[in-house]
Amino acid sequence: MVGDMEKGHSLKRSLGPVSLTALGVGAIIGTGIFVLVGKAAANQAGPAIILSFVVAGLACVFAALCYAEFASMAPVAGSAYNYAYATLGELMAWIIGWDLILEYAVASSTVAHGWSKYLQKLLQQFGITLFDKGGALHLFSEAPFDYNSARDAANVTLASGQTLNVAAGSFFANGYWFDLPAILITAIVTAILVRGVTESAFTNAIMVSIKVSVVLFVIVAGIWYVNPENWTKDFAPYGYGGITFFGSPLEIFGGTDKGMMAGAAGVIFAYLGFDAVSTQAEEAKNPKRDLPIGIIGSLLICTVLYIAVSAVLTGMVNYKEIDINAPVASAFEKVGFTSAQFIVTVGAIAGITSVLLVMMMGQPRIFLAMARDGLLPYSFFGAIHPKFQTPYKSTILTGVIVASAASLLPLSILADLTNIGTLFAFALVCASVLILRYTDPDRVRPFRCPLSPVFPSLGIILCVLLMLSLPSENWLRLVIWLFVGLVIYFAYGFWHSKLKPSAA
């Protein structure tokens, strides 16, 4: 892998440990704190969401240690795809690479959609009603389709103001045209990423500084409004279980699909960012040292912040009263600190923007790694800009895909699919470390996952348990997506692979 990178057009090495850690924090802190924590607390775990973040963080720590070992050995673009390629073979590498494409594309689209909602909320606070009902751009504030994911029929409000009763599990047209703010932010981020990784890292560092300051403000200011009874009266209203077997609750874990473990599975999306750090391996100045620092450092920082914010949020407001759409801002409004709503909204926009930046930065580098192995057309996916030294063609393609999905599709249905794809990738990386320790024990490892095989094995077990805690339909969607990927592999990648003598 390293030889192929050095022979071809490699990316510009310009990121140090601080920049890599900031990229990780930029990708991790955002949707998790400003959106997911409220949904998981209200619907899945209650105040026990504090423990959910601990469990999810623990699973990610084990995976992060394995990522760091691989990243220090093979500092090339590609992340988990490359690690599987080196240990599990080309077919399994394609499967995990195809899974990562879904993971990053869906995550980016979801984040762009969330950014649009926070921008509209900020404009409302300034009295700008362009996207409100009756405003000039009202029909361009939402995706044109939506989905009722509830178990029962529900009344929904259309763009015209009329109410429509929608059956459970049904799609419906809501009267909007497309989500314009989602398209605009995706276009801006795409332009930044094509321009260069140094500029992208600088932009990210500014936004990370803003949102970390806001997160610390939420913790410090919110702690004065904490009512301990909100924790002690009903700490785990749904129990501590929630583990299912392909959607069927297991009696040994409480016999329910809700609980602390279900909450942990629901928030794993919030930890996706440290995976994105490993995709920047080829742009690290000293990857053998800087990558482990960036991966593990960003994860530890964000885990502490997640636990603190979830504790403050569930202490300020009873879990039954948490607003799942804007939980943090609404919590301050409920306790009478309304001026904090503006600060939190600004922090959310900065936080979500940096998440989108890092997610969209990682996707083209997965394409690049797969193209180098012949599994995708190299002339397009492997093209490096002669001046900016970025994979510009695949970056622009990523921008088009993300903008289209974010502006046109109901993204709530795909949130858990991102979670299952993330956990699948983490489990495979942990397994790859165990395999390579056995098949190539003498290879130089600048960073070694400690207590192997215990830590990698614990990572696999926790990731599989969390995957089982997700609704069964997510397994079906994952299988369908992987089936489509296998069709593409055997139609193109298998015949053009560099491992095939004729292709070589």
DODREN-418689 format. One record per residue (C-alpha): y, z, x; residue number from 1. Coordinates in pm, 1 decimal, m for minus. Layout:
BEGIN
ATOM;Y;Z;X;NUM
...
***
This chain:
BEGIN
ATOM;0.0;0.0;0.0;1
ATOM;244.0;97.1;273.2;2
ATOM;153.1;m217.1;469.5;3
ATOM;219.9;m444.0;171.2;4
ATOM;554.2;m273.7;115.8;5
ATOM;660.0;m317.8;480.0;6
ATOM;556.1;m685.4;487.3;7
ATOM;745.0;m773.9;170.6;8
ATOM;1087.9;m691.2;34.5;9
ATOM;1117.0;m313.9;27.9;10
ATOM;1379.7;m116.9;m156.8;11
ATOM;1679.6;46.1;12.6;12
ATOM;1610.9;398.1;142.9;13
ATOM;1922.0;592.6;45.3;14
ATOM;1808.1;909.9;m137.5;15
ATOM;1786.6;1253.0;25.8;16
ATOM;1631.1;1575.8;m108.7;17
ATOM;1946.0;1675.7;m301.4;18
ATOM;1973.7;1333.5;m467.8;19
ATOM;1602.7;1332.7;m556.3;20
ATOM;1619.0;1683.7;m699.5;21
ATOM;1927.8;1584.4;m898.4;22
ATOM;1744.4;1278.0;m1031.4;23
ATOM;1460.4;1504.1;m1142.8;24
ATOM;1695.7;1749.0;m1311.1;25
ATOM;1878.3;1452.2;m1462.4;26
ATOM;1557.6;1323.1;m1618.0;27
ATOM;1417.6;1659.3;m1728.8;28
ATOM;1718.9;1836.3;m1880.4;29
ATOM;1843.3;1655.2;m2185.7;30
ATOM;1630.7;1580.5;m2489.4;31
ATOM;1416.8;1890.3;m2434.9;32
ATOM;1703.2;2139.7;m2447.0;33
ATOM;1930.7;1964.5;m2692.6;34
ATOM;1672.4;1833.7;m2943.6;35
ATOM;1303.4;1919.3;m2892.6;36
ATOM;1345.0;2295.4;m2857.5;37
ATOM;1477.5;2321.3;m3213.6;38
ATOM;1207.5;2104.6;m3369.6;39
ATOM;923.8;2283.0;m3190.7;40
ATOM;1062.4;2631.0;m3266.8;41
ATOM;1124.2;2561.7;m3636.3;42
ATOM;806.7;2369.0;m3717.2;43
ATOM;541.4;2465.2;m3463.0;44
ATOM;586.6;2790.4;m3271.1;45
ATOM;880.0;3006.3;m3387.5;46
ATOM;1020.1;3232.2;m3113.0;47
ATOM;687.4;3183.5;m2930.2;48
ATOM;840.6;2853.6;m2818.5;49
ATOM;941.3;3060.2;m2513.8;50
ATOM;572.1;3082.9;m2420.7;51
ATOM;521.7;2717.0;m2514.6;52
ATOM;765.2;2617.8;m2240.7;53
ATOM;584.3;2850.0;m1999.2;54
ATOM;246.2;2686.1;m2073.1;55
ATOM;387.4;2332.4;m2062.5;56
ATOM;572.4;2415.1;m1740.5;57
ATOM;256.3;2559.2;m1586.0;58
ATOM;60.1;2241.2;m1663.4;59
ATOM;340.0;2038.7;m1507.5;60
ATOM;352.9;2259.9;m1195.9;61
ATOM;m13.7;2186.1;m1123.3;62
ATOM;46.9;1814.6;m1181.9;63
ATOM;367.4;1820.3;m974.0;64
ATOM;183.9;1964.5;m673.9;65
ATOM;m65.5;1678.0;m696.7;66
ATOM;214.6;1423.2;m734.9;67
ATOM;382.8;1567.4;m425.6;68
ATOM;66.7;1529.9;m217.4;69
ATOM;30.3;1163.5;m308.5;70
ATOM;400.3;1085.5;m278.0;71
ATOM;407.8;1222.0;77.6;72
ATOM;104.3;1009.7;174.9;73
ATOM;208.5;684.9;7.2;74
ATOM;590.0;672.6;m26.5;75
ATOM;600.0;347.3;m222.3;76
ATOM;723.7;257.2;m569.6;77
ATOM;468.0;298.9;m846.6;78
ATOM;402.1;670.1;m903.0;79
ATOM;75.0;751.5;m1083.0;80
ATOM;m22.1;383.7;m1092.0;81
ATOM;m49.4;372.9;m712.0;82
ATOM;m231.3;704.7;m695.0;83
ATOM;m496.1;581.4;m938.9;84
ATOM;m517.9;247.8;m753.9;85
ATOM;m600.5;425.3;m428.3;86
ATOM;m868.0;653.0;m572.1;87
ATOM;m1001.7;533.3;m907.2;88
ATOM;m987.6;155.8;m857.4;89
ATOM;m787.4;m134.3;m993.6;90
ATOM;m902.6;m122.4;m1357.0;91
ATOM;m815.1;245.6;m1398.0;92
ATOM;m487.9;182.8;m1214.0;93
ATOM;m402.1;m93.0;m1462.8;94
ATOM;m479.7;140.7;m1753.1;95
ATOM;m253.0;413.7;m1618.9;96
ATOM;15.1;158.5;m1524.8;97
ATOM;8.0;14.1;m1876.0;98
ATOM;27.3;368.7;m2010.4;99
ATOM;331.9;437.4;m1790.3;100
ATOM;504.5;124.5;m1924.4;101
ATOM;468.6;263.4;m2275.9;102
ATOM;567.8;610.8;m2160.9;103
ATOM;893.8;504.2;m1997.5;104
ATOM;990.3;238.0;m2253.1;105
ATOM;936.7;463.8;m2554.6;106
ATOM;1102.0;760.2;m2382.8;107
ATOM;1406.1;548.9;m2292.2;108
ATOM;1433.8;409.3;m2644.4;109
ATOM;1406.6;754.6;m2797.9;110
ATOM;1672.3;890.3;m2563.5;111
ATOM;1909.0;598.5;m2635.6;112
ATOM;1866.6;662.6;m3007.4;113
ATOM;1947.4;1033.4;m2955.7;114
ATOM;2252.9;943.3;m2746.1;115
ATOM;2384.0;737.8;m3036.3;116
ATOM;2358.8;1033.7;m3274.3;117
ATOM;2544.3;1270.1;m3039.7;118
ATOM;2818.9;1012.7;m2978.9;119
ATOM;2870.5;979.3;m3352.9;120
ATOM;2884.4;1359.0;m3381.4;121
ATOM;3147.1;1374.3;m3104.4;122
ATOM;3359.4;1106.0;m3273.1;123
ATOM;3348.2;1305.9;m3596.8;124
ATOM;3488.3;1608.6;m3412.9;125
ATOM;3786.7;1394.7;m3309.3;126
ATOM;3832.2;1273.9;m3666.1;127
ATOM;3709.8;919.9;m3586.9;128
ATOM;3503.0;796.7;m3881.9;129
ATOM;3406.5;446.5;m3765.9;130
ATOM;3034.2;512.5;m3813.8;131
ATOM;3061.4;741.9;m4117.2;132
ATOM;3003.7;624.7;m4471.8;133
ATOM;3292.6;397.7;m4563.6;134
ATOM;3378.3;336.0;m4196.8;135
ATOM;3402.9;m13.9;m4050.6;136
ATOM;3083.0;27.0;m3844.9;137
ATOM;2878.6;235.8;m4087.7;138
ATOM;2604.3;m28.2;m4121.3;139
ATOM;2570.7;m37.5;m3741.1;140
ATOM;2496.3;334.0;m3696.7;141
ATOM;2119.6;340.0;m3765.1;142
ATOM;1804.0;134.6;m3716.2;143
ATOM;1726.1;m87.3;m4017.3;144
ATOM;1379.7;62.8;m4069.4;145
ATOM;1253.4;416.5;m4095.6;146
ATOM;927.9;602.1;m4152.3;147
ATOM;834.7;903.1;m4365.0;148
ATOM;611.1;1104.6;m4133.6;149
ATOM;581.8;1398.1;m4376.1;150
ATOM;258.9;1475.6;m4557.9;151
ATOM;429.9;1439.1;m4895.4;152
ATOM;664.1;1191.8;m5061.9;153
ATOM;1028.9;1248.7;m4976.8;154
ATOM;1370.2;1146.6;m5107.6;155
ATOM;1579.0;961.0;m4850.3;156
ATOM;1941.1;848.0;m4861.1;157
ATOM;2004.0;479.1;m4796.2;158
ATOM;2309.7;324.6;m4629.5;159
ATOM;2453.6;249.4;m4972.7;160
ATOM;2434.5;617.1;m5069.6;161
ATOM;2149.4;563.1;m5315.2;162
ATOM;1841.2;785.9;m5307.4;163
ATOM;1492.7;638.3;m5263.2;164
ATOM;1161.1;819.6;m5308.8;165
ATOM;930.1;719.1;m5022.7;166
ATOM;556.3;786.0;m5020.1;167
ATOM;405.4;982.3;m4730.4;168
ATOM;321.8;768.8;m4428.0;169
ATOM;532.2;472.6;m4545.8;170
ATOM;789.3;248.1;m4378.1;171
ATOM;1102.1;154.5;m4567.3;172
ATOM;1423.4;m47.9;m4522.4;173
ATOM;1726.7;177.7;m4531.3;174
ATOM;2004.6;m79.9;m4562.1;175
ATOM;2146.8;m49.8;m4208.7;176
ATOM;2165.6;m346.7;m3969.1;177
ATOM;2110.9;m196.5;m3621.8;178
ATOM;2215.7;94.3;m3402.0;179
ATOM;2517.6;m37.6;m3208.7;180
ATOM;2587.9;268.9;m2985.3;181
ATOM;2226.7;260.5;m2863.7;182
ATOM;2271.2;m100.5;m2753.4;183
ATOM;2600.4;m25.1;m2577.2;184
ATOM;2470.0;269.4;m2371.9;185
ATOM;2157.5;75.6;m2274.3;186
ATOM;2369.9;m219.0;m2155.2;187
ATOM;2594.1;10.1;m1948.1;188
ATOM;2298.6;187.6;m1785.5;189
ATOM;2127.8;m145.7;m1711.1;190
ATOM;2439.6;m273.5;m1532.3;191
ATOM;2458.4;45.2;m1322.1;192
ATOM;2091.4;17.4;m1225.6;193
ATOM;2120.5;m348.4;m1124.0;194
ATOM;2421.9;m262.6;m907.7;195
ATOM;2225.6;m22.5;m689.9;196
ATOM;2036.8;303.6;m660.0;197
ATOM;2312.9;473.2;m458.7;198
ATOM;2562.0;414.9;m738.5;199
ATOM;2300.1;521.2;m992.9;200
ATOM;2233.4;845.0;m804.9;201
ATOM;2607.4;918.9;m777.1;202
ATOM;2659.2;858.7;m1150.6;203
ATOM;2357.1;1077.8;m1223.9;204
ATOM;2487.2;1357.4;m999.4;205
ATOM;2813.7;1372.9;m1195.0;206
ATOM;2631.8;1394.3;m1528.2;207
ATOM;2384.1;1650.2;m1396.2;208
ATOM;2673.0;1871.8;m1285.1;209
ATOM;2826.8;1852.6;m1633.5;210
ATOM;2510.7;1925.8;m1826.8;211
ATOM;2385.8;2204.6;m1600.1;212
ATOM;2726.3;2371.3;m1640.5;213
ATOM;2694.9;2339.3;m2018.6;214
ATOM;2338.5;2475.5;m2014.5;215
ATOM;2454.2;2777.5;m1813.4;216
ATOM;2740.7;2818.7;m2061.6;217
ATOM;2490.2;2817.5;m2350.3;218
ATOM;2282.0;3087.3;m2180.6;219
ATOM;2573.4;3312.6;m2076.7;220
ATOM;2776.0;3273.5;m2397.0;221
ATOM;2478.9;3276.0;m2631.3;222
ATOM;2324.8;3595.9;m2495.8;223
ATOM;2610.8;3795.9;m2650.8;224
ATOM;2505.1;3677.7;m2997.5;225
ATOM;2133.6;3749.8;m2959.4;226
ATOM;1976.9;3966.3;m3229.7;227
ATOM;1652.5;4111.1;m3084.2;228
ATOM;1504.3;4134.1;m3435.2;229
ATOM;1480.5;3754.8;m3439.8;230
ATOM;1221.8;3792.2;m3161.5;231
ATOM;1040.3;4111.3;m3254.5;232
ATOM;1015.2;4074.0;m3633.5;233
ATOM;801.7;3758.0;m3626.0;234
ATOM;755.0;3638.4;m3269.1;235
ATOM;461.4;3402.2;m3333.4;236
ATOM;471.6;3314.0;m3706.1;237
ATOM;225.4;3026.7;m3659.9;238
ATOM;m0.5;3211.7;m3414.9;239
ATOM;m76.1;3141.4;m3050.5;240
ATOM;m323.0;2856.8;m3109.1;241
ATOM;m272.7;2508.5;m3243.4;242
ATOM;m540.4;2339.8;m3034.3;243
ATOM;m723.0;2070.6;m3229.8;244
ATOM;m1007.8;1830.0;m3160.8;245
ATOM;m865.7;1484.1;m3236.1;246
ATOM;m650.6;1633.8;m3509.4;247
ATOM;m906.5;1874.7;m3657.1;248
ATOM;m804.4;2240.4;m3602.4;249
ATOM;m1056.3;2451.1;m3408.5;250
ATOM;m1144.1;2790.4;m3559.1;251
ATOM;m1177.1;2948.9;m3216.8;252
ATOM;m805.4;2876.0;m3160.0;253
ATOM;m680.4;2993.5;m3498.3;254
ATOM;m796.5;2708.4;m3721.0;255
ATOM;m447.4;2557.6;m3755.8;256
ATOM;m255.0;2263.9;m3614.6;257
ATOM;51.0;2483.4;m3556.2;258
ATOM;109.4;2754.9;m3300.8;259
ATOM;224.5;2824.8;m2949.8;260
ATOM;m10.1;2567.7;m2789.9;261
ATOM;92.6;2301.6;m3041.8;262
ATOM;452.0;2378.8;m2947.2;263
ATOM;365.0;2331.9;m2578.9;264
ATOM;215.0;1989.3;m2653.8;265
ATOM;523.6;1896.5;m2854.4;266
ATOM;768.3;1972.9;m2571.9;267
ATOM;576.5;1810.7;m2285.0;268
ATOM;810.7;1512.1;m2333.2;269
ATOM;1085.1;1734.3;m2195.3;270
ATOM;910.7;1753.5;m1855.0;271
ATOM;859.8;1381.1;m1802.2;272
ATOM;1143.6;1362.4;m1551.5;273
ATOM;964.1;1490.4;m1241.0;274
ATOM;725.1;1195.3;m1272.1;275
ATOM;1031.2;971.2;m1246.3;276
ATOM;1116.5;1126.0;m906.8;277
ATOM;791.6;993.3;m760.8;278
ATOM;881.4;640.2;m873.4;279
ATOM;1178.6;658.9;m632.9;280
ATOM;947.0;716.0;m333.6;281
ATOM;1037.4;385.9;m172.0;282
ATOM;1406.8;475.6;m179.0;283
ATOM;1371.3;822.3;m20.8;284
ATOM;1519.3;858.0;328.3;285
ATOM;1243.1;1089.8;452.5;286
ATOM;977.2;1066.7;179.6;287
ATOM;720.1;1292.9;347.3;288
ATOM;963.1;1583.5;326.5;289
ATOM;1213.5;1487.3;56.9;290
ATOM;972.7;1385.3;m222.0;291
ATOM;785.1;1717.7;m246.5;292
ATOM;1121.0;1898.8;m245.1;293
ATOM;1260.5;1673.6;m519.2;294
ATOM;951.3;1686.4;m740.9;295
ATOM;874.6;2057.3;m723.0;296
ATOM;1236.0;2174.1;m694.7;297
ATOM;1357.4;1988.1;m1004.3;298
ATOM;1059.5;2108.1;m1208.5;299
ATOM;1105.9;2475.2;m1118.5;300
ATOM;1481.4;2467.0;m1186.4;301
ATOM;1436.6;2304.7;m1526.5;302
ATOM;1146.5;2525.6;m1634.1;303
ATOM;1359.5;2836.9;m1582.8;304
ATOM;1648.6;2681.1;m1776.2;305
ATOM;1421.5;2570.6;m2061.9;306
ATOM;1274.5;2919.0;m2101.6;307
ATOM;1621.0;3078.6;m2093.5;308
ATOM;1772.7;2840.9;m2350.2;309
ATOM;1476.3;2870.1;m2588.9;310
ATOM;1498.5;3250.1;m2566.2;311
ATOM;1872.8;3250.8;m2639.4;312
ATOM;1840.9;2999.1;m2924.7;313
ATOM;1563.1;3185.4;m3106.8;314
ATOM;1747.2;3512.8;m3047.4;315
ATOM;2076.1;3383.7;m3191.8;316
ATOM;1925.7;3228.9;m3506.3;317
ATOM;1612.3;3303.3;m3706.7;318
ATOM;1362.3;3026.1;m3638.9;319
ATOM;1361.5;2935.1;m4012.0;320
ATOM;1734.1;2854.8;m3997.1;321
ATOM;1732.2;2637.6;m3682.6;322
ATOM;1880.8;2291.5;m3731.7;323
ATOM;1621.6;2058.1;m3579.9;324
ATOM;1872.2;1772.4;m3529.8;325
ATOM;2132.5;1960.6;m3324.4;326
ATOM;1981.6;2307.6;m3271.2;327
ATOM;2206.6;2443.7;m2994.7;328
ATOM;2540.9;2327.7;m3136.0;329
ATOM;2446.3;2444.9;m3486.7;330
ATOM;2336.1;2785.2;m3355.7;331
ATOM;2685.3;2856.1;m3220.5;332
ATOM;2833.8;2737.9;m3548.5;333
ATOM;2612.1;2980.3;m3743.4;334
ATOM;2724.7;3279.5;m3535.3;335
ATOM;3092.4;3184.6;m3576.1;336
ATOM;3158.3;3041.0;m3228.7;337
ATOM;3256.4;2697.8;m3361.4;338
ATOM;3460.1;2589.9;m3057.7;339
ATOM;3138.5;2592.5;m2853.7;340
ATOM;3009.6;2302.4;m3062.1;341
ATOM;3237.5;2058.1;m2877.7;342
ATOM;3126.3;2187.0;m2535.5;343
ATOM;2758.4;2159.0;m2630.5;344
ATOM;2804.0;1807.1;m2771.6;345
ATOM;2970.8;1686.9;m2450.5;346
ATOM;2691.8;1846.1;m2247.0;347
ATOM;2430.1;1681.2;m2467.3;348
ATOM;2585.4;1336.4;m2419.6;349
ATOM;2597.8;1382.8;m2041.4;350
ATOM;2245.8;1523.1;m2039.8;351
ATOM;2095.2;1247.2;m2248.3;352
ATOM;2278.3;977.5;m2050.8;353
ATOM;2130.7;1097.8;m1722.1;354
ATOM;1782.6;1111.0;m1878.1;355
ATOM;1821.4;749.5;m1989.5;356
ATOM;1944.1;651.0;m1643.1;357
ATOM;1642.2;795.5;m1463.0;358
ATOM;1388.0;676.7;m1721.7;359
ATOM;1518.4;319.2;m1702.1;360
ATOM;1527.2;344.1;m1322.1;361
ATOM;1156.5;431.2;m1311.9;362
ATOM;1025.4;154.9;m1539.2;363
ATOM;1107.0;m148.1;m1315.4;364
ATOM;949.5;25.3;m1016.3;365
ATOM;620.1;52.3;m1204.6;366
ATOM;644.3;m322.5;m1272.2;367
ATOM;716.6;m381.3;m900.4;368
ATOM;408.2;m189.3;m786.6;369
ATOM;181.9;m377.6;m1028.7;370
ATOM;332.4;m713.0;m926.2;371
ATOM;267.5;m640.2;m557.0;372
ATOM;m101.7;m603.9;m639.9;373
ATOM;m103.2;m935.7;m825.8;374
ATOM;m150.6;m781.6;m1169.2;375
ATOM;186.1;m912.9;m1295.8;376
ATOM;377.9;m1229.1;m1190.9;377
ATOM;544.0;m1138.3;m859.6;378
ATOM;813.5;m1406.7;m885.5;379
ATOM;966.6;m1215.2;m1175.2;380
ATOM;856.9;m850.7;m1158.6;381
ATOM;868.0;m837.8;m777.9;382
ATOM;1205.6;m1007.4;m738.0;383
ATOM;1449.9;m796.7;m530.1;384
ATOM;1824.0;m870.0;m547.4;385
ATOM;1936.3;m1004.3;m204.9;386
ATOM;2255.1;m796.1;m204.8;387
ATOM;2185.4;m484.1;m410.6;388
ATOM;1815.8;m451.3;m307.1;389
ATOM;1709.3;m354.8;m658.0;390
ATOM;1435.9;m505.9;m881.1;391
ATOM;1704.0;m669.8;m1091.2;392
ATOM;1499.0;m906.5;m1309.6;393
ATOM;1262.4;m637.0;m1434.9;394
ATOM;1558.6;m397.9;m1472.0;395
ATOM;1732.3;m644.6;m1704.9;396
ATOM;1406.6;m699.3;m1897.1;397
ATOM;1368.9;m322.1;m1933.6;398
ATOM;1723.2;m301.3;m2068.4;399
ATOM;1653.7;m571.5;m2327.7;400
ATOM;1331.9;m401.7;m2443.6;401
ATOM;1489.8;m55.8;m2464.2;402
ATOM;1801.0;m181.5;m2645.4;403
ATOM;1589.3;m372.2;m2897.0;404
ATOM;1356.3;m82.5;m2968.5;405
ATOM;1632.4;179.4;m2982.4;406
ATOM;1847.3;m22.8;m3220.2;407
ATOM;1579.6;m161.4;m3452.3;408
ATOM;1275.7;66.9;m3468.0;409
ATOM;1201.0;410.2;m3617.9;410
ATOM;1142.7;604.2;m3298.4;411
ATOM;1034.9;939.1;m3442.6;412
ATOM;684.8;801.2;m3495.9;413
ATOM;652.3;735.3;m3120.3;414
ATOM;769.4;1071.1;m2982.4;415
ATOM;421.5;1225.7;m2973.7;416
ATOM;282.7;901.0;m2829.7;417
ATOM;506.2;955.5;m2528.6;418
ATOM;364.1;1307.2;m2498.4;419
ATOM;2.0;1191.0;m2498.7;420
ATOM;78.8;915.9;m2247.6;421
ATOM;251.7;1164.0;m2017.1;422
ATOM;m37.3;1412.2;m2032.1;423
ATOM;m286.8;1131.2;m1970.9;424
ATOM;m98.7;1030.3;m1654.8;425
ATOM;m75.6;1390.3;m1531.4;426
ATOM;m450.5;1451.1;m1580.2;427
ATOM;m540.8;1133.4;m1389.9;428
ATOM;m318.4;1222.6;m1094.5;429
ATOM;m481.9;1566.3;m1070.2;430
ATOM;m825.9;1397.8;m1079.5;431
ATOM;m717.4;1147.9;m813.9;432
ATOM;m629.3;1428.8;m571.8;433
ATOM;m977.7;1577.6;m610.1;434
ATOM;m1142.2;1238.7;m555.9;435
ATOM;m939.1;1147.6;m245.4;436
ATOM;m1000.7;1490.3;m91.0;437
ATOM;m1373.2;1404.6;m113.8;438
ATOM;m1367.6;1034.6;m22.3;439
ATOM;m1102.9;1051.8;254.5;440
ATOM;m1081.1;1413.1;375.0;441
ATOM;m937.7;1326.7;718.7;442
ATOM;m633.2;1133.8;598.2;443
ATOM;m302.7;1284.6;711.4;444
ATOM;m139.7;1472.2;423.9;445
ATOM;219.9;1576.4;508.1;446
ATOM;212.9;1788.1;191.3;447
ATOM;m109.0;1936.4;53.8;448
ATOM;m159.2;2068.7;m296.9;449
ATOM;m245.2;2437.6;m237.4;450
ATOM;m569.6;2600.8;m351.4;451
ATOM;m749.7;2272.6;m409.7;452
ATOM;m975.3;2219.6;m603.0;453
ATOM;m854.1;2510.5;m821.4;454
ATOM;m498.4;2391.6;m894.0;455
ATOM;m588.2;2024.4;m962.9;456
ATOM;m874.9;2137.4;m1188.5;457
ATOM;m646.0;2372.7;m1381.6;458
ATOM;m399.3;2086.1;m1419.1;459
ATOM;m669.8;1864.9;m1573.0;460
ATOM;m787.4;2140.1;m1810.8;461
ATOM;m437.4;2227.2;m1934.2;462
ATOM;m335.9;1863.0;m1981.1;463
ATOM;m651.3;1785.0;m2180.4;464
ATOM;m600.9;2094.8;m2398.8;465
ATOM;m243.3;1987.7;m2471.2;466
ATOM;m356.5;1632.3;m2550.0;467
ATOM;m602.3;1776.1;m2802.5;468
ATOM;m315.0;1971.1;m2957.8;469
ATOM;m141.1;1648.3;m3062.3;470
ATOM;m197.4;1485.5;m3404.9;471
ATOM;m499.1;1253.4;m3425.0;472
ATOM;m291.9;943.0;m3504.1;473
ATOM;m147.8;959.9;m3151.9;474
ATOM;m493.1;905.8;m3007.5;475
ATOM;m531.8;598.2;m3228.0;476
ATOM;m197.5;454.4;m3115.7;477
ATOM;m285.6;520.9;m2750.9;478
ATOM;m621.3;343.7;m2788.5;479
ATOM;m455.6;41.6;m2954.7;480
ATOM;m192.3;19.4;m2679.8;481
ATOM;m454.8;43.8;m2404.6;482
ATOM;m667.5;m222.1;m2577.9;483
ATOM;m371.6;m461.9;m2573.8;484
ATOM;m325.7;m380.8;m2205.1;485
ATOM;m690.2;m460.2;m2126.7;486
ATOM;m657.7;m797.8;m2297.9;487
ATOM;m359.7;m879.8;m2072.6;488
ATOM;m544.0;m753.6;m1764.5;489
ATOM;m850.6;m970.2;m1817.8;490
ATOM;m635.7;m1269.3;m1919.3;491
ATOM;m404.4;m1254.3;m1613.5;492
ATOM;m427.9;m955.9;m1379.5;493
ATOM;m801.9;m979.4;m1305.1;494
ATOM;m771.0;m1343.7;m1196.9;495
ATOM;m458.5;m1295.3;m984.0;496
ATOM;m544.6;m960.0;m828.6;497
ATOM;m512.4;m934.4;m450.3;498
ATOM;m854.1;m767.8;m450.0;499
ATOM;m1001.8;m1097.1;m573.7;500
ATOM;m1078.8;m1318.8;m267.4;501
ATOM;m944.9;m1640.6;m427.6;502
ATOM;m614.1;m1471.1;m514.9;503
ATOM;m582.2;m1314.6;m169.5;504
***
